Amino acid sequence: MKISPRELLLAWMTACVILLAVSFWICLPKVKVWKELDAKRQAVTRRIEVAGNLIAQRPVWEKRLQEVALKLTKYPADQDVTADYLKTLETIVKDNGVTLSKRQPQKEKRHGELYELAIDCTWEADLPALVHFLHALEQQKVTMDVDDLSVSLVAGGKGRLKGNFALICLYTRKGAPAAAPAPKAPPPAAPAAGGI
């Protein structure tokens, strides 16, 4: 049997179509995997760039940390600091025309060597008094920050505002026991005697 050039061409084209279909069927999942790998590679590249930027900014962050550390008050390990912070708060409130109807100190929390005392407050004032109060808090030599400040109008009071905030007080303790050290990894196992 002799194969004509036309039949040879058709057989060759059929083989090419089958080869192309098989290649497409085999390679399509691989293309999806390659696209996912490329997306992951780009994400890792971005993370490396961000990490590099943070490392480059390390001196700036260390300087800011030292500035904050200078503002932190050191109290003896057994002293209750609530009265000191409430006294400071009362002084700032009176000097700036803000009325506190509630002052609720929370329990002291420890974060490593740093201690935090939150005081929940309900207040009432006009806008200039509130602004002066917040500015006066910022100027204190102790580290005090306002968190979750809510503001609303007093019903029937022209220009009067009211709301809540949490005053976060940060400090350290002299002679406080250090935080528990992280557990050490077990030493590597020694190779068995009489090996190889």
C-alpha positions in Angstrom: 0.0 0.0 0.0 1.3 3.3 -1.1 0.5 6.5 0.9 -0.3 9.5 -1.2 1.2 12.9 -0.4 -2.3 14.1 0.6 -2.8 11.3 3.1 0.7 11.9 4.5 -0.1 15.6 4.9 -3.4 14.8 6.7 -1.7 12.2 9.0 1.0 14.8 9.8 -1.6 17.5 10.5 -3.7 15.1 12.7 -0.5 14.1 14.6 0.2 17.8 15.2 -3.3 18.5 16.4 -3.2 15.5 18.8 0.3 16.6 20.0 -1.0 20.1 20.5 -4.1 18.9 22.4 -2.0 16.6 24.7 0.5 19.4 25.3 -2.3 21.8 26.2 -3.9 19.2 28.5 -0.6 18.5 30.2 0.7 22.1 30.4 -2.5 24.0 31.4 -2.3 23.0 35.1 1.4 23.8 35.0 0.7 27.3 33.7 -1.7 27.9 36.7 1.1 26.7 39.1 3.6 29.0 37.4 1.3 31.9 37.7 0.7 31.2 41.4 4.5 30.9 41.9 5.1 34.1 40.1 2.5 35.9 42.3 4.2 34.4 45.4 7.6 35.5 44.1 6.3 39.1 43.6 4.7 39.1 47.1 8.0 37.9 48.7 9.9 40.5 46.7 7.6 43.2 48.1 8.1 41.8 51.6 11.8 41.9 51.2 11.6 45.5 50.0 9.5 46.5 53.0 11.8 44.7 55.4 14.8 46.5 53.8 13.1 49.8 54.3 12.4 49.0 57.9 16.0 48.0 58.5 17.1 51.2 56.8 14.8 53.2 59.2 16.2 51.4 62.3 18.2 54.4 63.6 15.1 56.6 63.4 13.0 54.1 65.4 15.7 53.6 68.0 15.9 57.4 68.5 12.1 57.6 68.9 12.3 54.6 71.4 14.9 56.4 73.4 12.8 59.6 73.5 9.8 57.6 74.8 12.0 55.7 77.3 13.2 59.1 78.7 9.6 60.1 79.4 8.7 56.8 81.2 8.5 57.3 84.9 10.1 54.6 87.1 8.2 53.6 90.2 9.2 51.2 93.0 8.0 47.6 92.5 5.5 47.7 95.3 4.1 51.3 94.9 0.5 51.8 93.7 0.7 54.4 90.9 -3.1 54.9 90.5 -3.2 57.9 92.9 -0.3 59.7 91.2 -1.9 59.4 87.7 -5.3 60.4 89.1 -3.7 63.5 90.7 -2.0 64.4 87.5 -5.3 63.9 85.6 -7.2 66.1 88.0 -4.7 68.9 87.8 -4.8 68.9 83.9 -8.7 68.7 84.0 -9.0 71.7 86.4 -6.4 73.8 84.5 -8.3 73.3 81.2 -12.0 73.6 82.1 -12.9 70.0 81.5 -15.4 68.3 83.8 -14.9 64.6 84.6 -18.0 62.9 85.9 -16.4 59.4 86.1 -12.8 58.2 86.7 -12.5 54.4 86.7 -9.0 53.0 87.0 -8.5 49.5 85.6 -6.1 46.9 86.8 -2.4 47.3 86.0 -1.2 45.3 83.1 2.4 44.2 82.5 4.0 44.0 79.0 7.5 42.7 79.6 9.3 45.6 81.4 6.6 48.1 80.5 3.5 48.6 82.7 0.1 50.0 81.6 -2.6 51.5 83.7 -5.9 52.5 82.0 -8.3 55.0 83.5 -11.8 55.1 81.9 -13.3 58.6 82.0 -16.6 60.3 81.2 -16.1 64.0 80.4 -17.9 67.2 79.4 -16.4 70.4 78.0 -16.6 72.8 75.2 -14.4 72.3 72.1 -11.5 74.8 73.0 -11.3 73.3 76.6 -11.1 69.8 75.1 -8.4 70.8 72.7 -6.4 72.5 75.5 -6.9 69.4 77.7 -5.5 67.0 75.0 -2.6 69.3 74.3 -1.8 69.6 78.0 -1.8 65.8 78.3 0.7 65.6 75.4 3.0 68.1 77.2 3.2 66.1 80.4 6.6 64.7 81.4 4.9 61.3 82.0 3.7 59.1 79.2 -0.1 59.4 79.1 -2.2 58.8 76.0 -5.9 59.1 75.2 -7.5 56.0 73.6 -11.0 55.5 72.3 -12.1 59.1 72.5 -15.8 59.5 71.8 -17.4 62.9 71.3 -21.1 63.9 71.1 -23.2 67.1 71.6 -24.8 67.7 75.0 -28.6 67.9 74.5 -29.7 71.5 74.9 -26.2 72.7 75.7 -25.0 75.1 73.0 -21.5 74.2 72.1 -21.1 71.7 74.9 -19.6 68.3 74.2 -19.5 65.1 76.1 -18.1 61.7 75.7 -15.7 59.0 77.0 -12.1 58.2 76.7 -9.5 55.8 78.2 -6.4 57.4 79.5 -3.5 55.0 79.0 -0.6 55.6 81.4 2.8 53.8 80.7 5.6 53.4 83.2 8.3 51.1 84.4 9.2 49.6 87.8 12.5 49.7 89.6 13.5 46.3 90.9 10.6 44.6 89.3 11.2 40.9 88.6 12.2 40.4 85.0 9.8 38.8 82.6 10.1 35.0 82.4 12.8 34.1 79.8 11.8 32.2 76.7 12.3 28.5 77.0 15.7 27.3 75.6 15.8 24.8 72.7 17.0 21.4 73.8 20.7 20.6 72.9 21.2 18.6 69.7 21.3 14.9 70.2 24.8 13.3 70.3 25.5 10.8 67.5 25.2 7.2 68.5 28.4 5.4 69.5 29.9 2.8 67.1 28.3 4.6 64.1 29.1 4.0 60.5 
